[in-house]
């Protein structure tokens, strides 16, 4: 098989374009909502194939609600309609990627409409969608990897003792935040990184795995901590004064997994960084902008910079808590005073303290200690800041924080309520 080995030289300035062009005046909230499909009678992970598998489930949803297929070769790996998608993660986790909205109620309405379409199909197939951070019954040893080329390359490359757990067993909720300028982006990026361990703690919801209590409130967070430290964790040290170039430079030094050429994959398997690929190429292939976009997408930090800010490390939750996540960030990120207050609250902690906290919240959630004190007090302060910020906007969106505030008053997280 021969490949086309052409294209003009990729310039460093081109790598910055996505972030520069991402500056916008809007203040919308995006949401990616993953859930775990299980067989209703047993709680075991639903398979991809078979008469009542997830592939056929997607096929029927597409038929009744006019979605288009997303294909990998001939395999259905998702559905798309306008600016929204229903896609499958490596272990068949079902992810809704919603068009960003100004108001959280509109995200909620869209989820409810999609769920209403899926409900009778799920019932017909005997499948339930779990709002959990990890599959509570099946483990990766009996969850087959989705037939998508990219996922098999990732599974073969990602190092870390729990990378298979992360790929096949876990589900989370991610939030997207707009930025107006490079300065605004970096401020929000910094604060989001500082907030991340506290948010992971508040939404911890993955205690039960393989039918047993793991002793961790968020086994999903533990899995990410043991996946691939070269592309997970914190993207930078998020210091004051950093800019888009700092993030680009971090990505340039990250090893590559593969590139695509003419519909086929060329494995690089970490043999060179993107910077080396740009400078020297590989086996006659030269770096193209699509290679950069793919490389960005195969980088999985706690907070990821794109043409928006993607805040990633929350377990999947339900019972209204799924909307507490965007509410928390909307209240803080889109109010200058609230953002400043949170920055002041958290900036007293060093990078090393915040980084170490990630390991402690996986086990203890809001009872993890920072400077010998449980972080539950800081978590309550963060939510209170978001609450009064949303209340001042007079759209009643502070109500979306109510289920989270109720848990925190009891010093609990979703993992402490087994049906949470």
Secondary structure, 3 states (H helix, E strand, C coil): CCCCCCCCCCCHHHHHHHHHHCCCCCCCEEEEEEEEEEECCCCCECCCCCCCCHHHHHHHHHHHHCCEEEEECCEEEEEEECCEEEEECCCCCEEEEEEEECCHHHHHHHHHHHHHHHHHHHHHHCEEEECCCECCCCCHHHCCCCCCHHHHHHHHHCCCCCHHHHHHHECEEEEEECCCCHHHHHHHHHHHHHHHHHHHHHCCCECEECCEECCCCEHHHHHHHCCCCCCEECCCCCCCCCCHHHHHHHHHCCECCEEEECCEEEECCCCCEHHHHHHHCECCECCCHHHHHHHHHCCEECEEECCCEEECCCECCCCCHHHHHHHHHHHHHCCHHHHHHHHHHHCCCCHHHHHHHHHHHHHHHHHCEECCEECHHHHHHHHHHHHHHHHHCCCCHHHHHHHHHHHHHCCCCHHHCCCC
